[in-house]
């Protein structure tokens, strides 16, 4: 009878310890989830403090064709655009680009393009961040006599000078799905050109999201204090 009681006692202790362990694990898991959630909220808050959900950008730079001619020269390039951040790291942007193609002293033609890109910001929570982008564009001569489609991709670096204002340097490679960009027919190859630009991003928006994040953080802190 004494042995049975000992076994029962040991069984009860074992069950109690297991229950205690499970409850402790659940509490730790819950605390880890809250901690992780808080970290994500604070990181998004950092992004919104530095940048914003919307941005207008203006760029000046230079263009050089890489097509069928060895005498290509650098010429002027301007850009105006708008971007919307889907999430902190990723935005979709649309831009109007005005640029010239120069070939020696004989050819200097004006073109424009409307580019739609997806852009990935590597470190959106810090002042300095590399970024990469790529997308699809519609190219046209200044008079719309010539039109072409193109694809483009590029990379760059952005530095936040002050809250809501970023300075950026980037380059993009544009592959035009036509061989008549410079107005001459070269049937054996499509054309491509490089653009390098220096510009600014002017960020705005995101105030409502900031208020919601601050409320969520405060709620979590208060609930932890109650516990």
Rosetta silent file (secondary structure, phi, psi, omega in degrees, C-alpha in Angstrom):
SEQUENCE: XXXXXXXXXXXXXXXXXXXXXXXXXXXXXXXXXXXXXXXXXXXXXXXXXXXXXXXXXXXXXXXXXXXXXXXXXXXXXXXXXXXXXXXXXXXXXXXXXXXXXXXXXXXXXXXXXXXXXXXXXXXXXXXXXXXXXXXXXXXXXXXXXXXXXXXXXXXXXXXXXXXXXXXXXXXXXXXXXXXXXXXXXXXXXXXXXXXXXXXXXXXXXXXXXXXXXXXXXXXXXXXXXXX
SCORE:     score description
SCORE:     0.000 S_00000001
   1 L     0.000  -38.705  179.481    0.000    0.000    0.000 S_00000001
   2 H   -65.828  -40.535  178.880    2.882    2.302    0.844 S_00000001
   3 H   -60.835  -43.680  178.813    4.533    1.592   -2.549 S_00000001
   4 H   -60.420  -44.911  179.869    1.310    2.430   -4.367 S_00000001
   5 H   -62.329  -38.866  177.809    1.032    5.733   -2.531 S_00000001
   6 H   -64.424  -42.505  179.194    4.611    6.551   -3.401 S_00000001
   7 H   -62.965  -43.080  178.359    3.951    5.797   -7.050 S_00000001
   8 H   -61.811  -42.179 -179.621    0.821    7.903   -7.016 S_00000001
   9 H   -63.351  -44.403  179.541    2.722   10.730   -5.339 S_00000001
  10 H   -64.837  -37.235  177.771    5.528   10.563   -7.884 S_00000001
  11 H   -63.451  -43.962  179.267    3.000   10.453  -10.728 S_00000001
  12 H   -61.971  -44.400  178.468    1.235   13.555   -9.386 S_00000001
  13 H   -60.558  -43.899 -179.377    4.600   15.380   -9.054 S_00000001
  14 H   -61.484  -45.345  179.123    5.536   14.340  -12.601 S_00000001
  15 H   -63.304  -42.820 -179.371    2.192   15.575  -14.005 S_00000001
  16 H   -61.282  -45.220 -179.704    2.480   18.821  -12.050 S_00000001
  17 H   -64.072  -38.841  178.058    6.015   19.456  -13.335 S_00000001
  18 H   -64.952  -43.977  177.890    4.929   18.743  -16.912 S_00000001
  19 H   -61.782  -42.750  179.389    1.968   21.106  -16.615 S_00000001
  20 H   -61.278  -43.013 -179.948    4.224   23.774  -15.112 S_00000001
  21 H   -63.339  -44.234  179.855    6.717   23.301  -17.947 S_00000001
  22 H   -62.514  -45.378 -179.808    3.979   23.562  -20.644 S_00000001
  23 H   -62.960  -42.910  179.261    2.509   26.719  -19.056 S_00000001
  24 H   -62.686  -40.490  178.993    5.984   28.278  -18.758 S_00000001
  25 H   -64.040  -42.714  179.028    6.700   27.440  -22.406 S_00000001
  26 H   -63.349  -41.034  178.760    3.412   28.989  -23.524 S_00000001
  27 H   -65.304  -41.970  178.214    4.141   32.148  -21.542 S_00000001
  28 H   -63.300  -42.633  178.155    7.645   32.368  -23.016 S_00000001
  29 H   -61.766  -42.663  179.327    6.272   31.835  -26.527 S_00000001
  30 H   -63.785  -41.733  178.561    3.664   34.537  -25.961 S_00000001
  31 H   -65.373  -38.795  177.929    6.302   36.937  -24.643 S_00000001
  32 H   -63.847  -41.313  178.650    8.534   36.204  -27.642 S_00000001
  33 H   -63.394  -42.974  178.675    5.629   36.903  -30.005 S_00000001
  34 H   -63.640  -42.703  178.820    4.893   40.214  -28.231 S_00000001
  35 H   -61.067  -45.910  179.818    8.598   41.115  -28.328 S_00000001
  36 H   -63.307  -42.133  178.476    8.812   40.306  -32.025 S_00000001
  37 H   -62.244  -41.736  178.733    5.622   42.263  -32.723 S_00000001
  38 H   -63.476  -42.190  179.315    7.003   45.251  -30.813 S_00000001
  39 H   -60.466  -43.195  179.734   10.276   45.102  -32.748 S_00000001
  40 H   -64.676  -40.631  178.979    8.377   45.105  -36.051 S_00000001
  41 H   -64.955  -43.842  179.422    6.218   48.033  -34.904 S_00000001
  42 H   -65.530  -37.712  178.761    9.250   50.047  -33.788 S_00000001
  43 H   -66.130  -43.033  178.160   11.047   49.292  -37.053 S_00000001
  44 H   -65.292  -35.242  176.963    8.060   50.423  -39.104 S_00000001
  45 H   -63.770  -40.939  176.256    7.876   53.541  -36.931 S_00000001
  46 H   -59.106  -43.690  178.562   11.545   54.218  -37.734 S_00000001
  47 H   -59.823  -47.380 -177.853   10.738   53.910  -41.438 S_00000001
  48 H   -68.386  -30.395  177.109    7.808   56.332  -41.196 S_00000001
  49 H   -69.397  -40.271 -178.755    9.856   58.815  -39.164 S_00000001
  50 H   -80.344  -42.597 -172.851   12.636   58.832  -41.767 S_00000001
  51 L  -121.306 -131.276  179.562   10.597   58.401  -44.908 S_00000001
  52 L   178.760  176.416 -177.436    6.870   57.968  -45.592 S_00000001
  53 L   -79.677  -21.167  179.063    4.336   55.951  -47.532 S_00000001
  54 E  -123.383  158.090  175.643    4.437   58.296  -50.558 S_00000001
  55 E  -155.842  143.198  168.835    7.258   60.126  -52.316 S_00000001
  56 E  -108.035  141.257  179.837    7.787   62.520  -55.209 S_00000001
  57 E  -131.263  148.189  176.936   11.173   62.429  -56.888 S_00000001
  58 E  -133.593  136.990 -172.788   13.131   64.721  -59.195 S_00000001
  59 E  -138.939  145.294  168.150   16.352   63.750  -60.956 S_00000001
  60 E  -129.319  143.552 -177.476   18.954   65.270  -63.269 S_00000001
  61 E  -170.436 -151.908 -176.403   21.630   63.200  -64.946 S_00000001
  62 E  -138.808  155.913 -177.993   23.146   61.945  -68.155 S_00000001
  63 E  -128.959  145.646  174.181   22.400   59.340  -70.839 S_00000001
  64 E  -143.431  128.555  178.785   24.596   57.341  -73.216 S_00000001
  65 E   -78.149  146.470 -179.276   23.454   54.936  -75.914 S_00000001
  66 L  -117.997   26.784 -172.434   25.162   51.529  -76.116 S_00000001
  67 L   -81.966 -127.865 -167.750   23.877   50.577  -79.536 S_00000001
  68 L   -92.470    9.304 -173.896   25.514   50.194  -82.930 S_00000001
  69 L  -124.688  137.835  179.374   27.777   53.254  -82.815 S_00000001
  70 L   -84.474  -16.176 -175.437   31.174   53.796  -81.237 S_00000001
  71 L   -96.503   27.689  178.088   30.837   57.607  -81.266 S_00000001
  72 E   -68.266  145.784 -177.833   28.018   57.796  -78.705 S_00000001
  73 E  -127.609  160.753  175.970   28.265   60.726  -76.297 S_00000001
  74 L   -73.672  141.097  175.546   26.828   61.684  -72.936 S_00000001
  75 E  -144.786  177.396 -167.287   23.776   63.898  -72.993 S_00000001
  76 E   -76.051  153.861 -179.244   21.199   65.337  -70.619 S_00000001
  77 E  -148.389  131.528  177.597   18.541   63.414  -68.678 S_00000001
  78 E  -127.784  151.985  177.619   15.677   64.635  -66.431 S_00000001
  79 E  -145.533  141.206  167.944   13.102   62.717  -64.396 S_00000001
  80 E  -128.812  136.728 -176.562    9.949   63.428  -62.390 S_00000001
  81 E  -154.257  175.024  178.797    8.214   60.596  -60.578 S_00000001
  82 E  -139.496  140.602  177.376    5.964   59.289  -57.846 S_00000001
  83 E  -134.581  149.979  177.515    6.337   56.221  -55.634 S_00000001
  84 E  -128.607  126.343  179.700    4.100   54.409  -53.184 S_00000001
  85 E   -83.904  113.898  175.457    5.459   52.066  -50.504 S_00000001
  86 L   -68.875  -47.143  170.196    3.417   48.857  -50.399 S_00000001
  87 L  -135.411  177.299 -176.071    5.515   47.816  -47.394 S_00000001
  88 L   -55.980  -43.335 -175.394    8.602   49.405  -45.848 S_00000001
  89 L   -81.544  -23.031 -167.970   11.030   47.582  -48.146 S_00000001
  90 E  -124.653  131.414  174.716    9.021   47.611  -51.358 S_00000001
  91 E  -133.680  157.081  172.087    7.502   50.386  -53.442 S_00000001
  92 E  -109.783  136.569 -176.933    5.947   50.744  -56.855 S_00000001
  93 E  -138.437  149.122  179.392    6.889   53.863  -58.802 S_00000001
  94 E  -125.455  133.308 -177.666    5.947   55.635  -62.004 S_00000001
  95 E  -139.162  151.070  171.252    8.190   58.219  -63.657 S_00000001
  96 E  -106.089  126.265 -176.069    8.370   60.535  -66.663 S_00000001
  97 E  -121.639  132.121  177.053   11.861   60.720  -68.143 S_00000001
  98 E  -118.692  125.142 -177.517   13.172   63.229  -70.696 S_00000001
  99 E  -150.503  162.528  177.842   16.539   62.521  -72.268 S_00000001
 100 E  -115.777  147.238  172.807   18.664   63.063  -75.373 S_00000001
 101 E  -111.368  123.905 -178.250   20.649   60.573  -77.449 S_00000001
 102 E  -119.710  132.196  176.063   23.821   61.993  -78.998 S_00000001
 103 E  -128.242   99.681 -179.140   25.996   60.357  -81.661 S_00000001
 104 L    59.544 -144.899  179.770   29.002   62.475  -82.559 S_00000001
 105 L   -95.970   -3.438 -171.472   28.228   65.840  -84.151 S_00000001
 106 L   -94.635  -35.011 -172.696   25.614   64.487  -86.547 S_00000001
 107 E  -126.851  126.571  171.579   22.762   63.143  -84.405 S_00000001
 108 E  -145.310  102.930 -173.418   21.189   64.560  -81.260 S_00000001
 109 E  -117.402  143.777  178.209   17.616   63.395  -80.731 S_00000001
 110 E   -93.371  137.485  177.863   15.185   63.977  -77.889 S_00000001
 111 E  -133.779  165.668  172.950   13.255   61.104  -76.336 S_00000001
 112 E  -139.652  156.269  175.035   10.927   60.518  -73.410 S_00000001
 113 E  -144.023  148.878  174.344    9.927   57.438  -71.481 S_00000001
 114 E  -113.436  112.009 -172.363    7.223   56.466  -69.021 S_00000001
 115 E  -111.712  133.476  174.842    8.670   53.862  -66.657 S_00000001
 116 E  -114.967  119.346 -175.032    6.846   51.614  -64.201 S_00000001
 117 E  -128.494  153.672  162.285    9.159   49.955  -61.661 S_00000001
 118 E  -102.381  132.221 -177.346    9.174   47.848  -58.544 S_00000001
 119 E  -123.780  133.594  179.034   11.875   49.075  -56.159 S_00000001
 120 E  -111.475  119.273  178.330   13.361   47.207  -53.207 S_00000001
 121 E   -92.633  118.582 -172.723   14.916   49.269  -50.420 S_00000001
 122 L   -66.801  -41.765 -176.171   17.524   47.126  -48.643 S_00000001
 123 L  -134.839   76.515 -174.132   17.541   49.031  -45.327 S_00000001
 124 L   -72.096   -8.939 -175.759   14.446   51.255  -45.043 S_00000001
 125 L   -97.818    2.598  179.767   14.902   51.801  -41.279 S_00000001
 126 L  -123.206  163.271 -178.273   18.268   53.587  -41.549 S_00000001
 127 L   -64.424  -39.183 -176.622   19.397   56.878  -43.096 S_00000001
 128 E  -106.255  125.507 -179.189   21.638   55.190  -45.677 S_00000001
 129 E  -148.067  131.324  168.101   20.210   52.420  -47.842 S_00000001
 130 E   -71.294  159.750  174.048   21.043   50.741  -51.163 S_00000001
 131 E  -148.256  153.489  175.803   18.121   49.979  -53.476 S_00000001
 132 E  -129.010  152.217 -178.194   17.474   47.928  -56.599 S_00000001
 133 E  -152.916  162.433  177.129   14.671   48.278  -59.111 S_00000001
 134 E  -167.473  157.200 -179.734   13.337   46.959  -62.376 S_00000001
 135 E   176.395 -153.189 -171.706   10.312   47.202  -64.612 S_00000001
 136 E  -127.337  144.543 -178.361    8.755   48.020  -67.938 S_00000001
 137 E  -138.617  162.191  176.113    8.732   51.249  -69.936 S_00000001
 138 E  -119.953  118.837 -174.301    7.215   52.996  -72.931 S_00000001
 139 E  -105.886  144.305  178.551    9.684   54.976  -75.015 S_00000001
 140 E  -152.737  149.142  172.105    8.854   57.700  -77.558 S_00000001
 141 E   -70.601  164.104 -176.036   10.590   60.414  -79.538 S_00000001
 142 L   -59.026  -28.992 -179.784    9.741   63.983  -78.517 S_00000001
 143 L   -95.212    0.961 -176.607    7.284   64.265  -81.401 S_00000001
 144 L    63.537   19.264  176.447    5.839   60.753  -80.802 S_00000001
 145 L   -72.916  -31.525  177.302    6.836   59.821  -84.387 S_00000001
 146 L  -119.016  134.571  175.986    8.765   56.844  -83.022 S_00000001
 147 E  -134.100  145.588 -179.639    7.574   54.668  -80.137 S_00000001
 148 E  -146.913  154.244  169.333    9.157   51.617  -78.545 S_00000001
 149 E   -98.217  159.380 -179.180    8.691   49.412  -75.521 S_00000001
 150 E  -153.606  164.969  169.385   11.573   48.639  -73.211 S_00000001
 151 E  -121.031  153.330 -178.743   12.612   46.912  -70.015 S_00000001
 152 E  -146.475  153.559  172.238   14.924   48.453  -67.431 S_00000001
 153 E  -152.135  156.765 -177.969   16.718   47.612  -64.216 S_00000001
 154 E  -168.196 -178.338  177.696   19.148   49.436  -61.990 S_00000001
 155 E  -147.874  161.726 -177.938   20.579   50.070  -58.564 S_00000001
 156 E  -166.028 -171.953 -178.261   21.413   53.047  -56.396 S_00000001
 157 E  -139.531  132.587  179.513   22.032   54.507  -52.976 S_00000001
 158 E  -119.568  138.120  175.599   19.785   56.807  -50.930 S_00000001
 159 E  -126.712  126.560  179.278   20.764   58.968  -47.972 S_00000001
 160 E   -81.519  110.780 -179.476   18.188   60.707  -45.783 S_00000001
 161 E   -71.872  -43.980  176.450   19.454   64.267  -45.274 S_00000001
 162 E  -151.618  166.953 -176.817   16.614   65.123  -42.926 S_00000001
 163 L   -54.844  123.610  177.291   13.271   63.549  -42.060 S_00000001
 164 L    87.407    0.529 -179.207   11.237   63.251  -45.260 S_00000001
 165 E  -134.752  118.166 -178.641   14.041   64.278  -47.638 S_00000001
 166 E  -119.223  142.752  174.515   16.391   61.825  -49.313 S_00000001
 167 E  -104.499  133.582 -176.549   19.312   62.326  -51.686 S_00000001
 168 E  -135.538  148.366  174.186   19.902   59.504  -54.169 S_00000001
 169 E  -127.262  130.928 -176.430   22.432   58.440  -56.782 S_00000001
 170 E  -151.751  165.606  172.178   21.544   55.657  -59.204 S_00000001
 171 E  -137.790  144.726  175.624   22.148   54.127  -62.594 S_00000001
 172 E  -134.304  147.675  177.283   19.825   52.133  -64.825 S_00000001
 173 E  -104.996  128.094 -176.579   20.259   49.950  -67.871 S_00000001
 174 E  -118.767  123.968  178.895   17.501   50.207  -70.490 S_00000001
 175 E  -109.829  109.043 -176.392   16.981   47.581  -73.170 S_00000001
 176 E   -87.166  131.541 -177.797   14.764   48.902  -75.949 S_00000001
 177 L   -85.142   53.302  178.487   12.762   46.324  -77.884 S_00000001
 178 L  -164.619  157.554  176.902   13.584   48.036  -81.170 S_00000001
 179 L  -111.858   25.957 -175.930   16.710   48.834  -83.191 S_00000001
 180 L  -125.227   28.002 -178.269   15.652   52.332  -84.263 S_00000001
 181 L   -61.375  -41.421 -176.760   16.171   54.444  -81.156 S_00000001
 182 L   -88.111    7.894  175.293   18.707   56.698  -82.831 S_00000001
 183 L    87.241    2.978  178.306   16.572   57.015  -85.957 S_00000001
 184 L  -118.920  149.897 -176.249   18.708   54.752  -88.113 S_00000001
 185 L   -95.436  118.139  172.769   17.922   51.164  -89.029 S_00000001
 186 L  -124.264   95.318 -166.464   20.405   48.544  -87.893 S_00000001
 187 L   -67.389  -16.624 -171.395   18.516   45.267  -88.376 S_00000001
 188 L   -92.427   -3.365 -178.286   20.846   42.934  -86.497 S_00000001
 189 L  -151.554  145.523  171.488   20.644   44.308  -82.963 S_00000001
 190 L   -79.409  168.357 -177.051   18.291   45.951  -80.500 S_00000001
 191 E  -104.265  152.485  173.571   19.346   49.134  -78.738 S_00000001
 192 E  -142.962  154.996  177.742   20.253   49.750  -75.132 S_00000001
 193 E  -148.721  157.489  179.251   21.298   52.810  -73.176 S_00000001
 194 E  -107.474  143.820  171.430   22.525   53.792  -69.743 S_00000001
 195 E  -128.726  136.472  174.776   21.206   56.572  -67.537 S_00000001
 196 E  -124.858  130.572 -174.961   22.936   57.888  -64.423 S_00000001
 197 E  -137.562  150.968  172.569   21.091   60.335  -62.187 S_00000001
 198 E  -121.182  128.248 -174.991   21.391   62.381  -59.020 S_00000001
 199 E  -156.729 -171.668 -179.889   18.124   63.401  -57.393 S_00000001
 200 E  -127.470  147.972  168.522   15.912   63.829  -54.376 S_00000001
 201 E  -110.242  124.409  176.994   13.015   61.894  -52.857 S_00000001
 202 E  -106.914  107.470 -174.477   10.460   64.061  -51.056 S_00000001
 203 E   -89.482  148.529  175.165    8.497   61.793  -48.703 S_00000001
 204 E  -156.891  168.424  179.463    5.044   62.453  -47.297 S_00000001
 205 L    84.122  169.912  177.648    2.081   60.564  -45.827 S_00000001
 206 L    97.305    2.679 -178.569    1.929   57.831  -43.216 S_00000001
 207 H   -64.130  -41.296  179.013    0.727   59.957  -40.263 S_00000001
 208 H   -63.162  -40.662  178.891   -2.365   57.827  -39.663 S_00000001
 209 H   -65.067  -38.630  177.744   -0.250   54.684  -39.706 S_00000001
 210 H   -60.496  -45.400 -179.974    2.176   56.275  -37.199 S_00000001
 211 H   -61.297  -40.998 -179.804   -0.702   57.075  -34.835 S_00000001
 212 H   -65.813  -40.473  179.217   -1.991   53.498  -35.105 S_00000001
 213 H   -63.496  -45.540  179.556    1.473   52.058  -34.378 S_00000001
 214 H   -61.547  -38.231  176.373    1.894   54.268  -31.309 S_00000001
 215 H   -65.076  -42.273 -179.944   -1.541   53.155  -30.056 S_00000001
 216 H   -64.138  -42.528  179.330   -0.645   49.485  -30.615 S_00000001
 217 H   -64.199  -44.196 -179.740    2.653   49.865  -28.759 S_00000001
 218 H   -62.801  -39.491  179.338    0.964   51.679  -25.873 S_00000001
 219 H   -62.722  -43.522 -179.841   -1.719   48.977  -25.655 S_00000001
 220 H   -64.652  -42.975  179.569    0.910   46.243  -25.470 S_00000001
 221 H   -62.436  -45.641  179.814    2.880   48.118  -22.781 S_00000001
 222 H   -62.636  -40.769 -179.434   -0.253   48.700  -20.715 S_00000001
 223 H   -67.203  -33.998  176.746   -1.310   45.064  -20.964 S_00000001
 224 H   -69.393  -35.941  178.235    2.160   43.976  -19.826 S_00000001
 225 H   -65.832  -38.550  179.397    1.983   46.344  -16.847 S_00000001
 226 H   -63.352  -39.814  178.933   -1.375   44.872  -15.819 S_00000001
 227 L   -64.149    0.000    0.000    0.143   41.371  -15.859 S_00000001
